[in-house]
């Protein structure tokens, strides 16, 4: 919990500083479906989402798409440019999106002036840890449980709490969910229907509400137990 709080504090501080530099940092508006940067492109900038929603994807040599991550208003993305000028993924606007572009050298100056290098390291470590958990789920879980685990992770990260539960603050198509967990769109639709019938979530027009995160976690544990019992 302390590490998570440190990451949140870093994010708040860096976002506040970037916003205070609005007049000297370029702001770009990207239409839904347009690319912010492409795989193999040289781009040494980090981006802050002022409004909208972005996804990063990677395409395999066989043409299969993998959705790597999602970002919403207030998120920073593209941090790998700090070590490698060539992008390994493509960033795409999922809605009309306004972003602030922070050149690498400017970000380094901000980190130094605000004494945030340690916070930035913790931020990157948290992202890496999250990606490692996702990879473990991909290789150890069947597709239904991979979807359930990813929805739970997105709820923890983007969840907006209200009476009905926790609504994931990013609108997602069944195709995008399929790209996240490595299955087909039709299978995702089938799994979502099963989750709805079990009272675990509600979904409508791309918005997903987890009715009870603990119940969804219990569902995953129970199904994992059944699969290892045989």
N, C-alpha and C positions, 0 to 999 in steps of 0.2 A: 504493500500500500504506500509506503514512504517513497519507493522508487517511482510509482505512478504519479504521486503528488508532485515529485520533483520534475517529472516530465511535463505535467500540466503547467507548473509554474514557469518552466522554460518557455513553453509554447505561448503562454499569455504575454510574457515579457518580450519575446522576439517579435510577436505579432504587433504589440503596441508600438515597438520601436520602428518597425517597417511602416506602419500606418503613419507615424509621425514624419516619415521621409517621403510621403506621397508626392510632394512637389518635385522631387529630384529622381524618383524611381518611375519608370514607365508603366502605365496601366494599359492593359490590352483587353479588348472584348472579343471573345471567341464564340462563334455560333455553334449550336448543337450539332454534333457530328464532325466538326472540324478538328484537325490535329494541332496540338500545341507544339509538340516536337515528335520526331520519328526515330525509330530504331536505326542505329549507325550514324545518326546526325550528330555533328559536333555542336554542343550547346553547353556553355558553362554558366548557366543561370539556374537559380532556385526560384520557385513560384509560390506565391500566397494567393489563395482563393478569396476574393472579396465577396463574391456571390456566385452561386451555381454549383456544379458538380462535375468531377473529373474522374476518369478511370485510366489505369495504365494496363496495357495488354502486351503480350508477346506472342508471336506467330512462329510455330515450329517449321522445320524444313518441309514437312508434309502438308503445311497449310492450316494446321489446327490452331485455333486461337485459345489462349489462356488469359483470363482476366486476373491480373496480379493483385491489384489493390484499388480501393475507392477513396476519394477525397471530397470533402464538402466545405462549405463556407468556414473560413478560419483555419483551414489546414494548410500545411506546407508540403510541397512535393518536389521531386527532382533532385534530392540531396546527393545522389551518387555522382553528380557532376563535380563534387568537391574533390574526388579522387580520379575520375575518369572523364575526359571531355566527350567521349563517344557514348551516346545513349544506347542502352541495351533493351529498352522497351519503348513503346509508343504511348503518348499521353493524348487522350481524346476527351473533348467536352461532351458530357452526357446531357447537358442543357445549355441554354445561352449562359455563358460564364464570363465573369470579369476577374482578371488576375493581375497581380502586381509582379513584375519581373525584377528579380534581385540578382545582379551580376555576382559571380563568385567573389571577386575582390571586395565588393561592397559588403557582402555578407561577412567576410572575414573581418573587415573593419568594425562592423556592428558587434560581432562576437567579442572582439577585443575591447572595445569601448564600454560594453555593458558587462564585461567579465562573465561571459556565457559559454566559454569553451567547454567547461565541465558539463553544463546543462545540455549542450549540443551533443556531446558524447553519450549522455544518458538517453537523450531522445533517439539517437541512432541505434543504441543498444536495445531499447524497447521495441523499435520497429523490427530489428533483426530477430529478437526473441519471438515476436508475433508471427513472423514469416516462418520460423522454424517449427512452431506449433502447427501451422497450416500444412507444411510439408509432411510432418508426422501423420496428421489426419489423412492426407491424401494417400499415403502408402499403407496405412493400417486399418482404415475404415471402408466399409461398403458405401456406395454412392449416396444412399438415403441418409446415413449417419454423417457423411461428409457435409451434406447440405444442412442438416440440423446443427452441426458444430459451427459451420460458417455463419449461419444466421445468428447463433448465440454470440459469436465473436463480434459480428456487426452491431448487435444490440448493445453489447458492452461498450463499444466504441462510439456509436452514433445514436444510441437510444434516447428517445424523448419520452419521459415518464408521464403517464396520465392514468385516469381511472381504468381504462381497458387494458393497460399493460405498458409495454415499451415499444414505441414505434421507431423502426429504423429510419433515420433521417436522410435516407438516400433512396430515390425511386429506382427500382430494379425490374428489368424485364426477365421473363423466364429464360430467354436466350443468354442473358448476362449471368444469371445464376448458374446455368449449365456450364458456361465458360469458367466459372469459379471452381466448380467441383469436378469437372471432367466427365460429364455425362450428357445426355441429350435433353432437348427442350421438353419433349413429351414426358420423359421420366421425371423431370423437375415438376411438371404440372401434376403428375400422379402423386409424387411425394407431398407436395403442398396440400393436395386434397386430403391425403391421409392425415397430415398434421392438423388440418382444420377439423376433420371428423373426430380426432382425438382431443379436441379442445385446446391444443397447444398454441395455435396462432390464428390470426385473421389476415386475409390478404385481399386487396382490391386495387386494381389499376396500377400495380407496381409498388404499392405501399404495403409493408408487412409489419404487423403488430404482434410481438411475442406476448401472449397473455400472462405467462408466468415463467420467468427464466429458470427458476429452480425445477419446475416440472419438465421443461425441455431438456435440462441437464440430466434429470433422472431418467427420462426416456432414452437418452443416448447411453447412459450407464447400463440400463436394463437390457437394451438391445445388444450392447457389446458383450454383456455377460452371457446372453443366450448364444451368441455366435461363437464364443470361446468354449462353451460347454460341450460342443460336438467335435 
